Amino acid sequence: MNDNYIELKQRRDLGEIISTYFDFLKQNIKSFTNVFIAYNGIFIFLLLGASYLMVTGFIGVFSSESGFGNSTETESNLLIGLGFILFFMVFIAVAALNYSLASSYIISYNKEKKIIDNRKDVWSIVINNLGRIILFILLLIVIYIAYSIVNFIISIIPVLGFFASVVLSLGISSWLGISFMVMLSENKSPGDALGEGWDLVKDNFWKCIGSNFVLGILVGILILLILTIPGFIVGIYTYHIVENGFDFENSIVAKIIFTFGLCALLVVMAYSQSLSQLVNGVLYFSLHEEKYNIHTREKIDQIGAGE
């Protein structure tokens, strides 16, 4: 075991969970990012393609409405539609992949008791559970459809509906994230994992809500900081071409800048999803230990054996 290993199987209150998450992130950010980049490569290129189609379409629509360019609005809308369809398909695949990578990474870290230096250890967990992962994602889609309907009804209620909607969103996120951890860590079926995840969240509801709320805000701030540079470049360039009435439909530079800008946004969104699932990973090990006391019993047995 590495001397710097952070024991995840410990009872922790809200403040300790937040502190442990950032300690874990600080220690593992480089290794996890390498895993993220290695297994998202092909999807990054697909997102680049989707970004190009949508950017070309939006530029065509803007140019036709402004009296510039040669593209018809129908052609531009077709490109936007194709780009969105490609994006949606890639988004589902990326969501499933990064949910799996984040969960598998923290499970491997807990098992190996060290920073993961061989990304194949993480990938093997994903491959060995591929069937269950696909089934879980299908169930997740159904659950989110039901959640969207309920959330829409709740959000109609003035003021109180807003807060209820936020709590419901955080609760669903905690339940699904922790259930996914249960499935991969304990080799349970998706249905059993959702049941176990429900019990863990139900018994520690406000701790789960608080952890996802606070860490969600902090991760969001981190992501905004990452997007500052590409956002600044795209913003300055957009201001320049709008102010000068520049016909950018046929400009290769404009398409490159906007395409890479949109692609960067989509990739960072995928990365933030992984960081959010790591929150549920830390939360899972804490709640599991609080319920079953496995690590505590092992330590007691070790002390007894030493005597």
Secondary structure by P-SEA (a helix, b strand, c coil): cccccccccccccaaaaaaaaaaaaaacaaaaaaaaaaaaaaaaaaaaaaaaaaaaaaaaaaaaaaccccccaaaaaaaaaaaaaaaaaaaaaaaaaaaaaaaaaaaaaaaaccccccaaaaaaaaaaaaaaaaaaaaaaaaaaaaaaaaaaaaacccaaaaaaaaaaaaaaaaaaaaaaaaaaaacccaaaaaaaaaaaaaaaaaaaaaaaaaaaaaaaaaaaaaaaaaaaaaaaaaaaaaaacccccccaaaaaaaaaaaaaaaaaaaaaaaaaaaaaaaaaaaaaaaacaaaaaaaaaaaaaac
